[in-house]
Amino acid sequence: MITNLLISVENLKMERLVNPTLKHIDPTLVVGVNARTTNQTEWKSDTAKLPALWKNFFTMNVCSTIPNAIEGNQIYGVYSDYESDYNGAYTVTAGKRVSESKNLPQGLTPVNIESGTYLVFEGRGPLPEIVIQLWQEIWSYFSKPQSPKRKYTTDFELYKPDGWVAVHVAVM
């Protein structure tokens, strides 16, 4: 079954930029719904929390409940509150960029994307396959000794209306 899944994922039309690019990001405020998880939890379909987070985000139309949202159709997946590194727990917030986070409806929480230097990995393809593929490339990229060091402060996925996904990873 795993082999069939891998073959079907490989046959999907996906595009990605070959090399990540460095980009400075200003502080950004995002509001949305969140879940705390680990990579180990996410690798098992019976314990994974992120599929349910994203399903609820879309089926409950969370975007329409976020006050002070800006930037049109762009959706963020923000990784924050890292316990340690990729082996530890972290929080993922599915949300929208906002101008302020006052008087939020119950269930919505703010998260700040920290200002700094980010390596940006981009791709376009079916969701969630392209995101999984990008994160696999990111883990491979950062496993090399000559790669920059991750900060494990905030990282984020930016889902653009044209189908591109840009994963921003904070680096030192």
Stockholm file with secondary structure:
# STOCKHOLM 1.0

chainA/1-172         MITNLLISVENLKMERLVNPTLKHIDPTLVVGVNARTTNQTEWKSDTAKLPALWKNFFTMNVCSTIPNAIEGNQIYGVYSDYESDYNGAYTVTAGKRVSESKNLPQGLTPVNIESGTYLVFEGRGPLPEIVIQLWQEIWSYFSKPQSPKRKYTTDFELYKPDGWVAVHVAVM
#=GR chainA/1-172 SS CHHHHHHHHHHSCCEECSSCEEEEECCEEEEEEEEEECHHHHTSTTTCCHHHHHHHHHHTTGGGGCTTBCSTTCEEEEEECCSSSTTSCEEEEEEEEBSCCCSCCTTCEEEEECCEEEEEEEEESSTTHHHHHHHHHHHHHHTSTTSCCBCCSCEEEEECTTSEEEEEEEBC
#=GC SS_cons         CHHHHHHHHHHSCCEECSSCEEEEECCEEEEEEEEEECHHHHTSTTTCCHHHHHHHHHHTTGGGGCTTBCSTTCEEEEEECCSSSTTSCEEEEEEEEBSCCCSCCTTCEEEEECCEEEEEEEEESSTTHHHHHHHHHHHHHHTSTTSCCBCCSCEEEEECTTSEEEEEEEBC
//
